[in-house]
Amino acid sequence: MNITDAAKAQLEALLKENKAEGLMMQIATSCCGASPMFSLAVFDDNDVVTTINGIQVLIPAEGKELAEGVKIDVLNGDLVVENLNHSCNCHEEVCSHCHE
């Protein structure tokens, strides 16, 4: 996982504003496979967090491999999560994000 310096600055402000300690990664699945989702978190004493560019991130054990291809950056002033290993090969008409 990579958190750019621009994203770090925005995340630090969000964490402070919301009295959160870091990010928690969750995994969403769809017809295109697994995608990372992040939320602000306050950690429990037994949580094992990883620090990435100064930001604490809780990554579930089943998400370690997925997290390796994740980049959190800023694009046009907004935080964006890029899954660098993701490619949609579903070819299903119901997959709206593939057929916009």
Jmol script that loads the backbone (N, CA, C; Angstrom):
load data "model"
ATOM      1  N   MET A   1       0.841  -1.173   0.000  1.00  0.00           N
ATOM      2  CA  MET A   1       0.000   0.000   0.000  1.00  0.00           C
ATOM      3  C   MET A   1       0.884   1.233   0.000  1.00  0.00           C
ATOM      4  N   ASN A   2       0.394   2.249  -0.684  1.00  0.00           N
ATOM      5  CA  ASN A   2       1.109   3.509  -0.754  1.00  0.00           C
ATOM      6  C   ASN A   2       0.133   4.636  -0.432  1.00  0.00           C
ATOM      7  N   ILE A   3       0.520   5.511   0.461  1.00  0.00           N
ATOM      8  CA  ILE A   3      -0.231   6.734   0.747  1.00  0.00           C
ATOM      9  C   ILE A   3       0.683   7.886   0.359  1.00  0.00           C
ATOM     10  N   THR A   4       0.278   8.660  -0.642  1.00  0.00           N
ATOM     11  CA  THR A   4       1.116   9.759  -1.114  1.00  0.00           C
ATOM     12  C   THR A   4       1.168  10.863  -0.057  1.00  0.00           C
ATOM     13  N   ASP A   5       2.149  11.750  -0.187  1.00  0.00           N
ATOM     14  CA  ASP A   5       2.274  12.859   0.750  1.00  0.00           C
ATOM     15  C   ASP A   5       1.048  13.771   0.702  1.00  0.00           C
ATOM     16  N   ALA A   6       0.496  13.984  -0.494  1.00  0.00           N
ATOM     17  CA  ALA A   6      -0.705  14.819  -0.622  1.00  0.00           C
ATOM     18  C   ALA A   6      -1.882  14.179   0.108  1.00  0.00           C
ATOM     19  N   ALA A   7      -2.032  12.867  -0.039  1.00  0.00           N
ATOM     20  CA  ALA A   7      -3.109  12.153   0.651  1.00  0.00           C
ATOM     21  C   ALA A   7      -2.868  12.163   2.159  1.00  0.00           C
ATOM     22  N   LYS A   8      -1.623  12.018   2.562  1.00  0.00           N
ATOM     23  CA  LYS A   8      -1.287  12.024   3.986  1.00  0.00           C
ATOM     24  C   LYS A   8      -1.748  13.324   4.629  1.00  0.00           C
ATOM     25  N   ALA A   9      -1.499  14.445   3.975  1.00  0.00           N
ATOM     26  CA  ALA A   9      -1.892  15.742   4.531  1.00  0.00           C
ATOM     27  C   ALA A   9      -3.408  15.825   4.711  1.00  0.00           C
ATOM     28  N   GLN A  10      -4.162  15.383   3.721  1.00  0.00           N
ATOM     29  CA  GLN A  10      -5.624  15.411   3.836  1.00  0.00           C
ATOM     30  C   GLN A  10      -6.118  14.430   4.896  1.00  0.00           C
ATOM     31  N   LEU A  11      -5.518  13.253   4.937  1.00  0.00           N
ATOM     32  CA  LEU A  11      -5.924  12.251   5.923  1.00  0.00           C
ATOM     33  C   LEU A  11      -5.646  12.723   7.344  1.00  0.00           C
ATOM     34  N   GLU A  12      -4.490  13.338   7.559  1.00  0.00           N
ATOM     35  CA  GLU A  12      -4.168  13.836   8.901  1.00  0.00           C
ATOM     36  C   GLU A  12      -5.206  14.853   9.363  1.00  0.00           C
ATOM     37  N   ALA A  13      -5.636  15.734   8.459  1.00  0.00           N
ATOM     38  CA  ALA A  13      -6.659  16.725   8.806  1.00  0.00           C
ATOM     39  C   ALA A  13      -7.992  16.041   9.123  1.00  0.00           C
ATOM     40  N   LEU A  14      -8.379  15.055   8.317  1.00  0.00           N
ATOM     41  CA  LEU A  14      -9.629  14.318   8.554  1.00  0.00           C
ATOM     42  C   LEU A  14      -9.592  13.555   9.871  1.00  0.00           C
ATOM     43  N   LEU A  15      -8.464  12.914  10.139  1.00  0.00           N
ATOM     44  CA  LEU A  15      -8.326  12.150  11.377  1.00  0.00           C
ATOM     45  C   LEU A  15      -8.456  13.067  12.593  1.00  0.00           C
ATOM     46  N   LYS A  16      -7.790  14.208  12.539  1.00  0.00           N
ATOM     47  CA  LYS A  16      -7.845  15.150  13.657  1.00  0.00           C
ATOM     48  C   LYS A  16      -9.263  15.690  13.835  1.00  0.00           C
ATOM     49  N   GLU A  17      -9.882  16.086  12.729  1.00  0.00           N
ATOM     50  CA  GLU A  17     -11.233  16.655  12.765  1.00  0.00           C
ATOM     51  C   GLU A  17     -12.260  15.669  13.328  1.00  0.00           C
ATOM     52  N   ASN A  18     -12.071  14.392  13.041  1.00  0.00           N
ATOM     53  CA  ASN A  18     -13.025  13.361  13.455  1.00  0.00           C
ATOM     54  C   ASN A  18     -12.579  12.563  14.674  1.00  0.00           C
ATOM     55  N   LYS A  19     -11.489  12.994  15.298  1.00  0.00           N
ATOM     56  CA  LYS A  19     -10.948  12.321  16.489  1.00  0.00           C
ATOM     57  C   LYS A  19     -10.727  10.826  16.247  1.00  0.00           C
ATOM     58  N   ALA A  20     -10.205  10.522  15.072  1.00  0.00           N
ATOM     59  CA  ALA A  20      -9.904   9.135  14.704  1.00  0.00           C
ATOM     60  C   ALA A  20      -8.397   8.920  14.778  1.00  0.00           C
ATOM     61  N   GLU A  21      -8.005   7.659  14.878  1.00  0.00           N
ATOM     62  CA  GLU A  21      -6.586   7.312  14.990  1.00  0.00           C
ATOM     63  C   GLU A  21      -5.975   6.888  13.668  1.00  0.00           C
ATOM     64  N   GLY A  22      -6.797   6.412  12.760  1.00  0.00           N
ATOM     65  CA  GLY A  22      -6.267   5.924  11.491  1.00  0.00           C
ATOM     66  C   GLY A  22      -7.373   5.421  10.593  1.00  0.00           C
ATOM     67  N   LEU A  23      -6.993   4.585   9.647  1.00  0.00           N
ATOM     68  CA  LEU A  23      -7.924   4.027   8.670  1.00  0.00           C
ATOM     69  C   LEU A  23      -8.146   2.547   8.929  1.00  0.00           C
ATOM     70  N   MET A  24      -9.347   2.091   8.644  1.00  0.00           N
ATOM     71  CA  MET A  24      -9.646   0.665   8.679  1.00  0.00           C
ATOM     72  C   MET A  24     -10.024   0.247   7.262  1.00  0.00           C
ATOM     73  N   MET A  25      -9.322  -0.751   6.737  1.00  0.00           N
ATOM     74  CA  MET A  25      -9.621  -1.268   5.408  1.00  0.00           C
ATOM     75  C   MET A  25     -10.652  -2.380   5.516  1.00  0.00           C
ATOM     76  N   GLN A  26     -11.634  -2.328   4.638  1.00  0.00           N
ATOM     77  CA  GLN A  26     -12.613  -3.399   4.505  1.00  0.00           C
ATOM     78  C   GLN A  26     -12.588  -3.858   3.055  1.00  0.00           C
ATOM     79  N   ILE A  27     -13.157  -5.009   2.799  1.00  0.00           N
ATOM     80  CA  ILE A  27     -13.144  -5.560   1.447  1.00  0.00           C
ATOM     81  C   ILE A  27     -14.571  -5.667   0.939  1.00  0.00           C
ATOM     82  N   ALA A  28     -14.820  -5.029  -0.193  1.00  0.00           N
ATOM     83  CA  ALA A  28     -16.120  -5.134  -0.860  1.00  0.00           C
ATOM     84  C   ALA A  28     -15.946  -6.050  -2.060  1.00  0.00           C
ATOM     85  N   THR A  29     -16.894  -6.952  -2.252  1.00  0.00           N
ATOM     86  CA  THR A  29     -16.815  -7.839  -3.405  1.00  0.00           C
ATOM     87  C   THR A  29     -17.969  -7.552  -4.351  1.00  0.00           C
ATOM     88  N   SER A  30     -17.685  -7.692  -5.631  1.00  0.00           N
ATOM     89  CA  SER A  30     -18.692  -7.494  -6.671  1.00  0.00           C
ATOM     90  C   SER A  30     -18.394  -8.476  -7.791  1.00  0.00           C
ATOM     91  N   CYS A  31     -19.088  -8.312  -8.895  1.00  0.00           N
ATOM     92  CA  CYS A  31     -18.840  -9.192 -10.036  1.00  0.00           C
ATOM     93  C   CYS A  31     -17.419  -9.032 -10.571  1.00  0.00           C
ATOM     94  N   CYS A  32     -16.770  -7.950 -10.186  1.00  0.00           N
ATOM     95  CA  CYS A  32     -15.409  -7.688 -10.656  1.00  0.00           C
ATOM     96  C   CYS A  32     -14.343  -8.120  -9.656  1.00  0.00           C
ATOM     97  N   GLY A  33     -14.745  -8.737  -8.570  1.00  0.00           N
ATOM     98  CA  GLY A  33     -13.773  -9.198  -7.592  1.00  0.00           C
ATOM     99  C   GLY A  33     -13.760  -8.330  -6.352  1.00  0.00           C
ATOM    100  N   ALA A  34     -12.636  -8.311  -5.670  1.00  0.00           N
ATOM    101  CA  ALA A  34     -12.498  -7.596  -4.403  1.00  0.00           C
ATOM    102  C   ALA A  34     -11.980  -6.186  -4.626  1.00  0.00           C
ATOM    103  N   SER A  35     -12.539  -5.251  -3.865  1.00  0.00           N
ATOM    104  CA  SER A  35     -12.102  -3.860  -3.900  1.00  0.00           C
ATOM    105  C   SER A  35     -11.931  -3.371  -2.469  1.00  0.00           C
ATOM    106  N   PRO A  36     -10.894  -2.557  -2.225  1.00  0.00           N
ATOM    107  CA  PRO A  36     -10.693  -2.033  -0.879  1.00  0.00           C
ATOM    108  C   PRO A  36     -11.614  -0.846  -0.604  1.00  0.00           C
ATOM    109  N   MET A  37     -12.101  -0.758   0.622  1.00  0.00           N
ATOM    110  CA  MET A  37     -12.858   0.400   1.097  1.00  0.00           C
ATOM    111  C   MET A  37     -12.228   0.819   2.424  1.00  0.00           C
ATOM    112  N   PHE A  38     -12.230   2.112   2.684  1.00  0.00           N
ATOM    113  CA  PHE A  38     -11.598   2.610   3.899  1.00  0.00           C
ATOM    114  C   PHE A  38     -12.562   3.478   4.694  1.00  0.00           C
ATOM    115  N   SER A  39     -12.442   3.395   6.005  1.00  0.00           N
ATOM    116  CA  SER A  39     -13.199   4.265   6.900  1.00  0.00           C
ATOM    117  C   SER A  39     -12.260   4.738   8.002  1.00  0.00           C
ATOM    118  N   LEU A  40     -12.642   5.834   8.648  1.00  0.00           N
ATOM    119  CA  LEU A  40     -11.864   6.333   9.773  1.00  0.00           C
ATOM    120  C   LEU A  40     -12.118   5.425  10.965  1.00  0.00           C
ATOM    121  N   ALA A  41     -11.105   5.253  11.803  1.00  0.00           N
ATOM    122  CA  ALA A  41     -11.239   4.289  12.894  1.00  0.00           C
ATOM    123  C   ALA A  41     -10.537   4.761  14.160  1.00  0.00           C
ATOM    124  N   VAL A  42     -11.065   4.291  15.273  1.00  0.00           N
ATOM    125  CA  VAL A  42     -10.390   4.333  16.569  1.00  0.00           C
ATOM    126  C   VAL A  42     -10.099   2.876  16.884  1.00  0.00           C
ATOM    127  N   PHE A  43      -8.855   2.578  17.155  1.00  0.00           N
ATOM    128  CA  PHE A  43      -8.429   1.190  17.282  1.00  0.00           C
ATOM    129  C   PHE A  43      -8.620   0.636  18.688  1.00  0.00           C
ATOM    130  N   ASP A  44      -8.834  -0.672  18.753  1.00  0.00           N
ATOM    131  CA  ASP A  44      -8.873  -1.398  20.020  1.00  0.00           C
ATOM    132  C   ASP A  44      -7.445  -1.755  20.416  1.00  0.00           C
ATOM    133  N   ASP A  45      -7.263  -2.097  21.679  1.00  0.00           N
ATOM    134  CA  ASP A  45      -5.930  -2.455  22.165  1.00  0.00           C
ATOM    135  C   ASP A  45      -5.349  -3.668  21.448  1.00  0.00           C
ATOM    136  N   ASN A  46      -6.198  -4.570  20.991  1.00  0.00           N
ATOM    137  CA  ASN A  46      -5.694  -5.792  20.352  1.00  0.00           C
ATOM    138  C   ASN A  46      -5.572  -5.671  18.832  1.00  0.00           C
ATOM    139  N   ASP A  47      -5.901  -4.515  18.257  1.00  0.00           N
ATOM    140  CA  ASP A  47      -5.742  -4.325  16.811  1.00  0.00           C
ATOM    141  C   ASP A  47      -4.263  -4.239  16.449  1.00  0.00           C
ATOM    142  N   VAL A  48      -3.900  -4.896  15.370  1.00  0.00           N
ATOM    143  CA  VAL A  48      -2.530  -4.830  14.860  1.00  0.00           C
ATOM    144  C   VAL A  48      -2.555  -3.914  13.646  1.00  0.00           C
ATOM    145  N   VAL A  49      -1.998  -2.728  13.818  1.00  0.00           N
ATOM    146  CA  VAL A  49      -2.037  -1.737  12.744  1.00  0.00           C
ATOM    147  C   VAL A  49      -0.683  -1.634  12.063  1.00  0.00           C
ATOM    148  N   THR A  50      -0.728  -1.202  10.823  1.00  0.00           N
ATOM    149  CA  THR A  50       0.465  -0.951  10.031  1.00  0.00           C
ATOM    150  C   THR A  50       0.556   0.550   9.810  1.00  0.00           C
ATOM    151  N   THR A  51       1.738   1.114   9.925  1.00  0.00           N
ATOM    152  CA  THR A  51       1.912   2.541   9.672  1.00  0.00           C
ATOM    153  C   THR A  51       2.472   2.726   8.270  1.00  0.00           C
ATOM    154  N   ILE A  52       1.733   3.486   7.464  1.00  0.00           N
ATOM    155  CA  ILE A  52       2.120   3.740   6.079  1.00  0.00           C
ATOM    156  C   ILE A  52       2.212   5.247   5.889  1.00  0.00           C
ATOM    157  N   ASN A  53       3.405   5.730   5.635  1.00  0.00           N
ATOM    158  CA  ASN A  53       3.672   7.162   5.468  1.00  0.00           C
ATOM    159  C   ASN A  53       3.075   7.967   6.629  1.00  0.00           C
ATOM    160  N   GLY A  54       3.212   7.442   7.830  1.00  0.00           N
ATOM    161  CA  GLY A  54       2.759   8.141   9.022  1.00  0.00           C
ATOM    162  C   GLY A  54       1.290   7.961   9.363  1.00  0.00           C
ATOM    163  N   ILE A  55       0.542   7.234   8.547  1.00  0.00           N
ATOM    164  CA  ILE A  55      -0.880   6.989   8.786  1.00  0.00           C
ATOM    165  C   ILE A  55      -1.053   5.547   9.250  1.00  0.00           C
ATOM    166  N   GLN A  56      -1.747   5.351  10.366  1.00  0.00           N
ATOM    167  CA  GLN A  56      -2.004   4.000  10.863  1.00  0.00           C
ATOM    168  C   GLN A  56      -3.170   3.392  10.087  1.00  0.00           C
ATOM    169  N   VAL A  57      -2.981   2.151   9.634  1.00  0.00           N
ATOM    170  CA  VAL A  57      -3.994   1.462   8.840  1.00  0.00           C
ATOM    171  C   VAL A  57      -4.194   0.060   9.404  1.00  0.00           C
ATOM    172  N   LEU A  58      -5.457  -0.288   9.644  1.00  0.00           N
ATOM    173  CA  LEU A  58      -5.818  -1.635  10.065  1.00  0.00           C
ATOM    174  C   LEU A  58      -6.236  -2.402   8.822  1.00  0.00           C
ATOM    175  N   ILE A  59      -5.451  -3.412   8.470  1.00  0.00           N
ATOM    176  CA  ILE A  59      -5.695  -4.215   7.273  1.00  0.00           C
ATOM    177  C   ILE A  59      -6.084  -5.615   7.728  1.00  0.00           C
ATOM    178  N   PRO A  60      -7.260  -6.100   7.317  1.00  0.00           N
ATOM    179  CA  PRO A  60      -7.646  -7.456   7.723  1.00  0.00           C
ATOM    180  C   PRO A  60      -6.703  -8.488   7.122  1.00  0.00           C
ATOM    181  N   ALA A  61      -6.532  -9.597   7.819  1.00  0.00           N
ATOM    182  CA  ALA A  61      -5.612 -10.644   7.351  1.00  0.00           C
ATOM    183  C   ALA A  61      -5.923 -11.074   5.930  1.00  0.00           C
ATOM    184  N   GLU A  62      -7.216 -11.200   5.606  1.00  0.00           N
ATOM    185  CA  GLU A  62      -7.587 -11.638   4.258  1.00  0.00           C
ATOM    186  C   GLU A  62      -7.387 -10.539   3.209  1.00  0.00           C
ATOM    187  N   GLY A  63      -7.034  -9.328   3.649  1.00  0.00           N
ATOM    188  CA  GLY A  63      -6.839  -8.225   2.714  1.00  0.00           C
ATOM    189  C   GLY A  63      -5.394  -7.836   2.488  1.00  0.00           C
ATOM    190  N   LYS A  64      -4.457  -8.563   3.104  1.00  0.00           N
ATOM    191  CA  LYS A  64      -3.037  -8.200   2.988  1.00  0.00           C
ATOM    192  C   LYS A  64      -2.567  -8.171   1.535  1.00  0.00           C
ATOM    193  N   GLU A  65      -2.918  -9.189   0.764  1.00  0.00           N
ATOM    194  CA  GLU A  65      -2.479  -9.246  -0.633  1.00  0.00           C
ATOM    195  C   GLU A  65      -3.135  -8.134  -1.448  1.00  0.00           C
ATOM    196  N   LEU A  66      -4.409  -7.902  -1.233  1.00  0.00           N
ATOM    197  CA  LEU A  66      -5.121  -6.837  -1.935  1.00  0.00           C
ATOM    198  C   LEU A  66      -4.507  -5.481  -1.613  1.00  0.00           C
ATOM    199  N   ALA A  67      -4.134  -5.274  -0.359  1.00  0.00           N
ATOM    200  CA  ALA A  67      -3.579  -3.992   0.075  1.00  0.00           C
ATOM    201  C   ALA A  67      -2.261  -3.665  -0.618  1.00  0.00           C
ATOM    202  N   GLU A  68      -1.523  -4.680  -1.026  1.00  0.00           N
ATOM    203  CA  GLU A  68      -0.236  -4.436  -1.679  1.00  0.00           C
ATOM    204  C   GLU A  68      -0.384  -3.599  -2.945  1.00  0.00           C
ATOM    205  N   GLY A  69      -1.531  -3.681  -3.620  1.00  0.00           N
ATOM    206  CA  GLY A  69      -1.733  -2.936  -4.857  1.00  0.00           C
ATOM    207  C   GLY A  69      -2.550  -1.673  -4.696  1.00  0.00           C
ATOM    208  N   VAL A  70      -2.718  -1.190  -3.461  1.00  0.00           N
ATOM    209  CA  VAL A  70      -3.553  -0.018  -3.214  1.00  0.00           C
ATOM    210  C   VAL A  70      -2.698   1.238  -3.103  1.00  0.00           C
ATOM    211  N   LYS A  71      -3.194   2.297  -3.735  1.00  0.00           N
ATOM    212  CA  LYS A  71      -2.560   3.612  -3.639  1.00  0.00           C
ATOM    213  C   LYS A  71      -3.641   4.615  -3.258  1.00  0.00           C
ATOM    214  N   ILE A  72      -3.407   5.363  -2.182  1.00  0.00           N
ATOM    215  CA  ILE A  72      -4.308   6.439  -1.779  1.00  0.00           C
ATOM    216  C   ILE A  72      -3.627   7.740  -2.161  1.00  0.00           C
ATOM    217  N   ASP A  73      -4.323   8.551  -2.945  1.00  0.00           N
ATOM    218  CA  ASP A  73      -3.741   9.762  -3.515  1.00  0.00           C
ATOM    219  C   ASP A  73      -4.796  10.864  -3.515  1.00  0.00           C
ATOM    220  N   VAL A  74      -4.429  12.014  -4.041  1.00  0.00           N
ATOM    221  CA  VAL A  74      -5.348  13.133  -4.212  1.00  0.00           C
ATOM    222  C   VAL A  74      -5.434  13.436  -5.699  1.00  0.00           C
ATOM    223  N   LEU A  75      -6.661  13.569  -6.189  1.00  0.00           N
ATOM    224  CA  LEU A  75      -6.907  13.901  -7.587  1.00  0.00           C
ATOM    225  C   LEU A  75      -7.937  15.019  -7.617  1.00  0.00           C
ATOM    226  N   ASN A  76      -7.558  16.144  -8.193  1.00  0.00           N
ATOM    227  CA  ASN A  76      -8.450  17.312  -8.259  1.00  0.00           C
ATOM    228  C   ASN A  76      -8.982  17.708  -6.883  1.00  0.00           C
ATOM    229  N   GLY A  77      -8.138  17.600  -5.864  1.00  0.00           N
ATOM    230  CA  GLY A  77      -8.509  18.002  -4.519  1.00  0.00           C
ATOM    231  C   GLY A  77      -9.240  16.960  -3.694  1.00  0.00           C
ATOM    232  N   ASP A  78      -9.556  15.818  -4.290  1.00  0.00           N
ATOM    233  CA  ASP A  78     -10.296  14.765  -3.591  1.00  0.00           C
ATOM    234  C   ASP A  78      -9.415  13.552  -3.332  1.00  0.00           C
ATOM    235  N   LEU A  79      -9.629  12.903  -2.189  1.00  0.00           N
ATOM    236  CA  LEU A  79      -8.939  11.644  -1.912  1.00  0.00           C
ATOM    237  C   LEU A  79      -9.470  10.568  -2.845  1.00  0.00           C
ATOM    238  N   VAL A  80      -8.567   9.788  -3.412  1.00  0.00           N
ATOM    239  CA  VAL A  80      -8.957   8.675  -4.276  1.00  0.00           C
ATOM    240  C   VAL A  80      -8.193   7.428  -3.856  1.00  0.00           C
ATOM    241  N   VAL A  81      -8.847   6.290  -3.998  1.00  0.00           N
ATOM    242  CA  VAL A  81      -8.225   4.998  -3.726  1.00  0.00           C
ATOM    243  C   VAL A  81      -8.084   4.283  -5.050  1.00  0.00           C
ATOM    244  N   GLU A  82      -6.856   3.971  -5.405  1.00  0.00           N
ATOM    245  CA  GLU A  82      -6.597   3.237  -6.638  1.00  0.00           C
ATOM    246  C   GLU A  82      -6.199   1.814  -6.284  1.00  0.00           C
ATOM    247  N   ASN A  83      -6.831   0.870  -6.933  1.00  0.00           N
ATOM    248  CA  ASN A  83      -6.474  -0.534  -6.789  1.00  0.00           C
ATOM    249  C   ASN A  83      -5.662  -0.882  -8.028  1.00  0.00           C
ATOM    250  N   LEU A  84      -4.351  -0.819  -7.926  1.00  0.00           N
ATOM    251  CA  LEU A  84      -3.473  -0.972  -9.081  1.00  0.00           C
ATOM    252  C   LEU A  84      -3.490  -2.377  -9.665  1.00  0.00           C
ATOM    253  N   ASN A  85      -3.984  -3.349  -8.910  1.00  0.00           N
ATOM    254  CA  ASN A  85      -4.056  -4.729  -9.399  1.00  0.00           C
ATOM    255  C   ASN A  85      -5.425  -5.079  -9.953  1.00  0.00           C
ATOM    256  N   HIS A  86      -6.346  -4.124  -9.949  1.00  0.00           N
ATOM    257  CA  HIS A  86      -7.732  -4.409 -10.336  1.00  0.00           C
ATOM    258  C   HIS A  86      -7.931  -4.279 -11.842  1.00  0.00           C
ATOM    259  N   SER A  87      -8.605  -5.232 -12.389  1.00  0.00           N
ATOM    260  CA  SER A  87      -9.065  -5.131 -13.772  1.00  0.00           C
ATOM    261  C   SER A  87     -10.405  -5.837 -13.843  1.00  0.00           C
ATOM    262  N   CYS A  88     -11.353  -5.197 -14.473  1.00  0.00           N
ATOM    263  CA  CYS A  88     -12.698  -5.757 -14.543  1.00  0.00           C
ATOM    264  C   CYS A  88     -12.838  -6.551 -15.827  1.00  0.00           C
ATOM    265  N   ASN A  89     -13.077  -7.814 -15.687  1.00  0.00           N
ATOM    266  CA  ASN A  89     -13.244  -8.700 -16.836  1.00  0.00           C
ATOM    267  C   ASN A  89     -14.588  -9.402 -16.788  1.00  0.00           C
ATOM    268  N   CYS A  90     -15.575  -8.757 -16.182  1.00  0.00           N
ATOM    269  CA  CYS A  90     -16.838  -9.446 -15.940  1.00  0.00           C
ATOM    270  C   CYS A  90     -17.693  -9.579 -17.197  1.00  0.00           C
ATOM    271  N   HIS A  91     -17.651  -8.591 -18.076  1.00  0.00           N
ATOM    272  CA  HIS A  91     -18.423  -8.620 -19.322  1.00  0.00           C
ATOM    273  C   HIS A  91     -19.901  -8.851 -19.086  1.00  0.00           C
ATOM    274  N   GLU A  92     -20.413  -8.408 -17.957  1.00  0.00           N
ATOM    275  CA  GLU A  92     -21.829  -8.553 -17.657  1.00  0.00           C
ATOM    276  C   GLU A  92     -22.503  -7.199 -17.793  1.00  0.00           C
ATOM    277  N   GLU A  93     -23.664  -7.160 -18.425  1.00  0.00           N
ATOM    278  CA  GLU A  93     -24.389  -5.911 -18.592  1.00  0.00           C
ATOM    279  C   GLU A  93     -24.840  -5.326 -17.259  1.00  0.00           C
ATOM    280  N   VAL A  94     -25.029  -6.162 -16.243  1.00  0.00           N
ATOM    281  CA  VAL A  94     -25.475  -5.672 -14.942  1.00  0.00           C
ATOM    282  C   VAL A  94     -24.353  -4.992 -14.172  1.00  0.00           C
ATOM    283  N   CYS A  95     -23.170  -5.088 -14.652  1.00  0.00           N
ATOM    284  CA  CYS A  95     -22.015  -4.477 -13.988  1.00  0.00           C
ATOM    285  C   CYS A  95     -21.936  -3.024 -14.449  1.00  0.00           C
ATOM    286  N   SER A  96     -22.641  -2.136 -13.756  1.00  0.00           N
ATOM    287  CA  SER A  96     -22.798  -0.756 -14.212  1.00  0.00           C
ATOM    288  C   SER A  96     -21.487   0.007 -14.280  1.00  0.00           C
ATOM    289  N   HIS A  97     -20.536  -0.292 -13.407  1.00  0.00           N
ATOM    290  CA  HIS A  97     -19.294   0.457 -13.447  1.00  0.00           C
ATOM    291  C   HIS A  97     -18.418   0.057 -14.627  1.00  0.00           C
ATOM    292  N   CYS A  98     -18.749  -1.032 -15.288  1.00  0.00           N
ATOM    293  CA  CYS A  98     -18.008  -1.447 -16.475  1.00  0.00           C
ATOM    294  C   CYS A  98     -18.652  -0.918 -17.755  1.00  0.00           C
ATOM    295  N   HIS A  99     -19.923  -0.593 -17.686  1.00  0.00           N
ATOM    296  CA  HIS A  99     -20.669  -0.260 -18.897  1.00  0.00           C
ATOM    297  C   HIS A  99     -21.391   1.068 -18.752  1.00  0.00           C
ATOM    298  N   GLU A 100     -20.681   2.103 -18.337  1.00  0.00           N
ATOM    299  CA  GLU A 100     -21.320   3.410 -18.146  1.00  0.00           C
ATOM    300  C   GLU A 100     -21.430   4.147 -19.455  1.00  0.00           C
TER     301      GLU A 100
END
end "model"
wireframe off; spacefill off
backbone 0.3
color backbone group
